[in-house]
């Protein structure tokens, strides 16, 4: 791109050109410094001089944070006209859109929309229409979004797609009424709607090979709103109306409706009539009901019998095995493996070992399906069905015929159904990218280290734990258990893995944490008491004789604690609150019951349960209910990309 003036030249007294910024059909824009060192943008006017100067004179004294300020108009020694403007160091929206070919994140769209709306509303309140709003004229820097070329009506404007139009504005963002010579604030609202469409999808709603083709689409074609999210389509449809009388009135209203739709506050469909009632318009007169005697005399032909489908052959052994639950398959496989490996061994030991191997295999199956997806289930075999004989639908007993005939003449009013959107909870199946999961998990683990240390400080301050070894063990197990809980929850977040499957996975994780806690108790010499109460699952006297009571108590307690509680809901981003007291109290009660059933020490068991649930809730990512729809849309776009 060749400019008229080279760097360090001074065509205008008091300013030194440093480099060229843009060159188009309207003229050239340079980055320059004044003699005092002030950064400015110098615009050299080449074409349509009268139109440009008239537009600049209207906006010369306007100042707004979201408008590029015009400082002065000057003329050099050669008679050329220059406009001295504010220099914006950030990128223009045109280049930002090019970096997001599949559409920008919604939070960025709202940021650009707020700045554009504020600047346009300032102009419209003063009776000025921009008439050439497009991404190439919108900039952003540290101070915010700014609209450039304010009030400059261009006779020939070059768009970033190398198309030109012989009317004011750029063809891709031109309202239909411009072809008829009508210029109102609705022109800017239409251009703002086109820009919003481009920010969301990465492309403009109307495109073509020639300028005439694009103009004809603006005049006659309806925009394709299928790439737009459902909740935003009504707003974009009204912003891109062909008739300016039916279009959204001003930029502020467009911004309000768009933000309400993003946050789920605006209705996706037109509002119901007043009082919530609609009158049903009968299309055809209802048939006259038949009396009992008439029904007896009327011959009702019976329809031909529906042929019965073939009954499938009896299921074989392998087909029955395929229909079992995945956990049952893993357990049977583990039992058969031990049966072959230990011929002649005890049946009870083989059964317990088989269940353990099956549980581990099933845990691996759950993790694999949550990350890579689950194969679709086969279609069930057809079942034979022979419907009962038909009954005349218009038969009415004699005592009800008169009442129905009278009711058919009365106007029918039906209450309009108000369909409320389903709340988004941890049970909502959604797409969450693996990279996003790992990023959130890493941040949560760092926070968990801080909160587990805080829990240890509280235990030391209250005197519940006295020795440094016990405090260190409490902090370490709280942190490891929180990490394990958040890892399992994050791997299965948003997937269709059932509650029982997650509980099995959590229970296995709890047994592993219990064994790790026993080993650390032995290494640190923390001397955690084993509790005095008995357990229906363990024979304490027999296990104490063999020295197996401590690892069994630790493993059983943490296994019950993690199996009986729905820990995935503690760490899910769509949980009901960041930290809920009711959730902590329920977990405290579960810790009490797990200690009682396992025979573990009550004080240690309940304290660990409370510390783990508080650490997990405070550390895990939480998305408020009003932002979850937008978060789902952003996540689905990232996964699709």
N, C-alpha and C positions, 0 to 999 in steps of 0.2 A: 504494500500500500504506500504510494508516493504522495508526500505532502508538499505544499507550496513552499513552506519555510523550514529551514534546517534548524537543528538545536543551536542554542546560544545566539540566535538572531534576535533583533529588536525591531520588528516592523511597527510596533505600537509603543509610543513614548511611555517610559516608566515601567515596562514589563519586558522580561527576558524569557523567550521560549526555551523550554528544556526538552520536550519531546512531543510528538503527535499522539493523540489519543484515538480519534475516530475521524473517518472521512466518508461522507455520503452525499446524497443528492442535494441536501440543504446547504452543505458547507463543510468546514473543517473545525475540529476541536483540538486545542493544544493544552498541555500542562505547562504553566509558566509561573515565574516568581516576580513579584513587584520589586521595585528598587529597595523597599524596606524589608524584603524577605517574606512577604505574605504569599502563601500558595493560592493560586487561582486557576480557573479554567477559562481560556480565551476561545471564543467562538467566532470564526470568520464567516460572514454571510456571503454566499456566492449567488444563489438563485432565490427568486420570489422575495426580493428585498422588502417590498412594501408590506406584504403580509406578515413577514417575520417581525419587522419593526413595530407594526401596530400591535401584535400580540405581546411583544416585550414591554411596550409602554404601559399596557394594562396591568402587568404584574411587577413592575419595577419596584414598587414600594411595599410589596407583600412579604411578610416574614412569618415562617412557621417551621417548627422542628422537622416536619415531614415533607418539606419542599426545598428544592435546591434554590438558594437565595441568589437573586440577580443584583449585582452591585452597581453596574453602570453600563451605558452605551457610549462608544467612542468611535471616532473616525480618524484614520491615519493620514499621512501626507499624500498617499496615492488616491484618496477618496474612498477606500474600502471601509466598510462598517464592521465593528467588533462589539461583541457582548462579553462583559466581564462577569463571570459567575463564580459561585462557590465551588471549590474542588472537593470531590468526594473520593476518598482513597480506597474504599472497599470495592467489592465486585458488583457488577450489575446483575439483575435478576436473570437476564438472558443467559449469562455464563453459568449461573447456579442451576438453571433448569437443564442445561446441557450435561451437567454432571449427574443428573438423576433421570435417565431415560425411561425408567419405569414409574416415575412419580416421586415426589418429595414426601418425607415424613410429615404427618399431620401437624405436629407441633411447629415445624418450620412454616408450613402453609399458613397457620393462624398468625404467626409472627409477621410475615409479609403482608397478610390481609389487614391486620390492625394498622400498620403504617400507611398502606395505600388508602385505606378508608379515611383515616384522619386527615391526610393531605387533600383528598378529593372533597371531603365535606367542607373543609376550609375554603376551597375554591368555589364550590357551589353556593355556599352562603353569601358569597360576594358576587354572584351572578356570572361567574367565569366557568366555562366548560373547557376541559383540557383538549379533547378531540383527537388526541394521538397517544392514548395510554397503551403501552406495550412493555414487555419485559426489558427491552433495550433502553427504555427511558426511566427505569426504576433502579435505584442504587441502595446500598447498605454499607454502613461503617459502624464505628463504635458508638456513635450517637443514635443510631436507629435507621429506619427505612426512610428514603427520600425519593420524591418524584421529581424528575428532571424535565427540561423543555416545557416548563409550565406556561400554558396559555399560548404556545407558539403554533398557530395554524399553518400546517404545511400543505403546499399545493402539490408537490411531488415528494413522497416519502419512501425511502428505501428500507425494506424490512430485512431482518436478519436471514430470511430465506430467499433473498435476491428477487423478490417480486415487487412490482410497483403498481401504484394505483393513481388514477387521474382525479382523485378527490381527496378531501382532507382526511388524514388518518392513514393507517396501514391496513392492507387488505385483509389480513388474517384476523384482525380485531375490530373490523368495521361493522357498525350496526346497519341493519337493512334500510333504515330511514335516511341514511346519509345519501343513498342513491337518488332520493327524491329532494335533496337539499334541505333536510330538516336537521337542525343541530340543537339538542337540548341536553340536560344532564342525564337523560336516559341513554345517550350515546356512551358516556363514561361507565354507566352501570353495565351495559352490554359488554364493553371491553373488559371490565373487571370480571364478569362472568366467564368470558373466554380465557382470561388469565388463570382463574381458579381451576377451570377444566384442565388447562395445560399443566398447572402445578401438581394436580392429583394424578394425571395419567401420563404426563410426559409428552403429550402431543396436543395440537389444537383440534377443535371439533370439526372444522371444515378445512379441507386441503384439496389441492388439485394441481394440474400441470400448468395452467395459465391463470392470469388475473381474472379474466372473464368467467372462467369456470368456478373459481372460488367465490366471486361476487354473486353468481347465480345460486350457489348453494346457500349463501347467507340469506338470499331473498326467498327461496322456496323450500329448501330441505330442512327437516327436523334434525336436531343434533342427536347423535347416538350416545345415550347415557348409560349403556350397559357396562362400560368400564368403571363407572362411578359407583361407590357404595350405595346400597338401597336407601339409607336414611338421608343421604345428601341429594338424591335425584330430584325431589320436588323443588328444592331451593335453586339448583342449577337450571331446571326447566323454566322456572319463572324469571330467572336472570337473563336467559337466552330467548325470551319470547320475541317473535317477529314484530308484533304490534307493541309500540312503546306504551300505549295506554294500559296494557295488561302486564307490562313488565314491572319488576320491583321498583318502587318509587325512587329511592335514593340509596347511596352507598352505605349509610349507617344501618338502614333496614336490612340490606343484604348481609352485612357483617353479623348483625344480631341473629338473623335466621340461620345463617351458616354455622355459627358457633353453637346455637341451641341444638341444631341437628347433630353436630359432632358429639356433643355431650349427652345426647339422648333426651333432651327436654322438649324438643319440638315434635309434633306429630308427623309421622311419615306419610299419612294419608289425609285428605281433606277432613276438617272437623265435622262432627255430626250436626244435624239440624237442631234448632232450639228445643229445649225441654227434653232432649234425649229420645224423641219418638219419631218414627218415620211411618208414613201411611203406605200400606201395601196396596199396590194397584193391581186389581184382578185382570189377568190377560184373557182368560176364557171362562165362561160361566161354569160353576161346579155341576157335576152330574146329579140328577135327581136321585135321592136315596130310595132303595127298594124296601118295601115292607116285607115282613116275614112271610106272608102268604104268597106274595109275588115271587120271592126267592124260591119257594118250594116249586112253583109252577114253571120257573125259567129253567131251561136246559143249559147246563154249564158243561161244555165239552172239556174233557180232561186232556191236558197236553200230553204228547208222547213221552214215554218214560226216558229218562236220561240214561244212556248206557253206562254201566259201571266200569270203572277203570280196572286195569289189571292189578291184582294184588301182588306186591313184590314177593319174591321167594323168601324163605326163612333166612335170617341173618346168620352168617357164618361166625366162627370164633374171632377171626381177624376183623370183620366188620364191627362186631361188638366192642372189640378193644379200641377201635378208632373213635367210637362214640363216647368213650370215657373222658372224664375231666383230666386236663394235663397233669394235675397233681397226683391223681390216682395212677396214671401211666408211669410217672416217675417213681412212685412208691413201689409199684409192682415190679418195675425193672430193677430197682435196687434190691428188693427181696430175692428175685431170681438170681441176681448176681452173687449175693451172699450164699444162696442155697447151693450154687455150683462151687463156690470157693470153699465153703465149709461143710462138706458132706459129713454127716454124723454129728454136727454140733447141736447146741441147744436151739430149740425153735424160738424161745423168747428172745434170746440174744440176736438171732438172725432177723427177727421181725423188727426189733428196735433199730438194728443197724440198717436194715432195708429202708425203714421210714426216714432215717437220718440222711442216707444217700439220696433217696427220692426227694427229700426236702431241698437239699443242696442243688440237685439237678433242676428242680422246679424253680428255685430262685434264679438260677442262670437263665432258664427259659423266660421268666418274667422280664428280666433286665434286657435280654436280647429283643423280645417283641416290643418293649417300650421304646427302644432306640431305633430299630430297623423296621418296625411295623409288624402286623400280624396277617397271616395268610387268610383270605376269605373262606368262610365256612362253606362246605358243599351244600347244594340244594337238597332239602329233605325229600324223601321218597313220596310220591303222590299217594294220597289216601282215598280209598273208595268212598264215594258219597252219593246217596240217592235221596233227593229232597222229598219232603212230605207232599201230599196232594195240595193243590192251590186252593185258596179261599177267596171268594169274591171280595175285593177291597171296598166296593161300594155298598155292601150289605150293612144295613142299620136296623136294629130292632124297632118294633112299632112304637114303643114308648119314647124313643129318642129321636124319631124322625122329625117331629114337629119342632123340637128345640133346635135341631141342626139347621133346618130350613130357615128358621127365624134368625139364627146367628149368621147364616151365610149372607143375609141382606144388610147386616150392620157393618159399618166401616171397621176395618181391622187395623189395630195399632200394635206395633211390635217395638219393644225396647231395643235400641241399638246396642249391639255388643261392643264393649270397650276392651280391646285386646291389649293386655298389659305385657310388656316384654318380660321374658323369663329372666330372673336374676342370674348373674354369672357367678358361679360358686366353684370350689375346687373340683366338683364332679363334672363341670363343663368340659367336654372334649374339645380341644383346640390344638392348633399347630404352634409349637414352640421349638425353634431351632436348637440344635445341639450346642452350637457355639454360644448362643445366648444363654442356655442353661448353665454351661460351664462358667461363663463370665459372672452370672449372678451368684453361682455357688462359691466362686473364689472370694467375692466381696463379703458374702455371708460368713465364710469361715474366718475371715479377719475380724469381723465384728464379734463372732462367737468367742474368740480368744479374749477379747476385752470384757465381755459380759460374764464369762466363767470366772475370770480373775476377780471381778467385782463381787460375784457370789462368794468366792473364797474369803475375801476381805470381810464381808458381812458375817460369815461363819466365825472368823477369828475375833471380830469385835463383840459378838454376842457370847463368846465363850463356849459355843456348842462343840467345837473341836479345839483341842488344846495343843497337841504336839505338832511340830512342823511336818512330820511324816504324814499325819492324817490330813492336814490341810493340803499338802501337795497331792496326795492320792485323790482327795475330793475334787480338786481343780482339774487334774488330768483326766479323770473318768468323766466328769461333766463335759469337758471339751471334746473328748473322743466320742462320747455318746451323741452330743449335739452335731458333730461333723457327720457321723454315720447316719443320723436321722435326716439331716438336710440332703445328704447325698442320695439316699434312697428316694426321698420325696421329689427331688429335682429330676432324677432320671425317669420317674414315672409321671411327672407333672404333665397334665393335658392329654395323656394317653387314655385308652379305653381299658386299661388293666383294672379288673374288678377289685372290690374291697377285700374279699377273702384272699385273693392273690397277694395283695399288698400286705395284709396282716401276716401271711406266711413268711414273706420276705422280711418284714420287720422282726418277727419272732426269731428267725435265724440270725439276724443281725444282733438282736439282744443277747442271745446265747454266746455269740462271739465276744461281745463287749463284757459279759460276765466273766468269761474265762480270762480275758485280758486284765480285768480288774483284780481277779485272784492272783495272777502272776505279779502285777504291780504291788499288790498288798504284801506279797512275800518278799519282793526285792526291796521295797522301801521300809519294811518292818513297821507298817502302820498299825498292826494289831486291831483290825476291824472286828468288833464282836460279832458272833455268829447267831445271836438271838437265843432266847430260851423257849419260845413256843414251838410246838411240833408242827409237822407238815404231813398232809394226807398223801403226798407224792413220794416222800423219802422216809426210809427207816434210819433214823439218826444213829441208833446204837450200832447197827450193823455197819453203817458207812464210817462211823468214827473208828471202829476197830481196824478198818482197812485204810484209814487216813484219807477218805474220799469225800468227807462231809463238806469241807470248805469250797472246793471247786464246784461241787453240785449245788450248794446254796447260792453262790454267786451266779452261776449259769441259769438256774431255775428262776431266780428273782428277776434278772434282767430279761430273760425270755418271756416271762409272764407280763412284765411291765410293757414291753414293746409289742407283744401280740394283742393284748387286751385294749390298747389305746389306739385311736386312729391318728397316728403321728403325722401322716402325710398332710392332714388338714392344718396342722400346726405350722408347717413350713411353706404351704402353697401361697402363691402371690395373690390368689383370689379368695383368701380366707376372710371371715367376717370382720376382723379387726387386727390391728398390729399386735396388741397384747390384751387378751381378754381374761379378766379375773375368774370368770366362770370356768373357762378352759383350764386354768391353773388349779382351781379347787377340785375339779373332776379328776385331773391327773394326780393330785395329792391323794385323793381317795383311792384311785387305782393303785398307787404306790403302797398305800396301807394294806389293801386286799392282797396284793402280790407278796408283800412281806409276810402276811398271816399265812397264806397258802404255801409259801416256800419255806417258812421257818427262818427267814432272814431277819436281821436286827431292824426293829421298827423305826428307830430314829434315823439310821443311815438310809434305809429304803425310802422313807417319805421325803427326807431332805434331798436326796438325789433326784427323785421324781419331780419335785418342785423346781429345783435348779435347772434341770434339763429342759423342761417345758418353757420356763421363762427365757432361757438363753436362746432356744430355737425360735420362739416367737419374735423376740427383739432383734435377732440377727437376720432373719429371713426377709427377702424382698416382699413388700406389701404394696398393692395397687388399689387405690380407693375405688368404690363402686362406680362413681361417675366417670372414671378414666379407663375402665376395663374394656369397653367396646372399642375405643380408639387403640388401646394396647393390642387387642386381638387383631385389628386391621393391620397395624404396623408389623406385627409378628408374622402374619400370613404373607405380607408383601416380601419380607425378608426371606422367608422359607421358599416362596415361589421364585425369587431371584436367584 
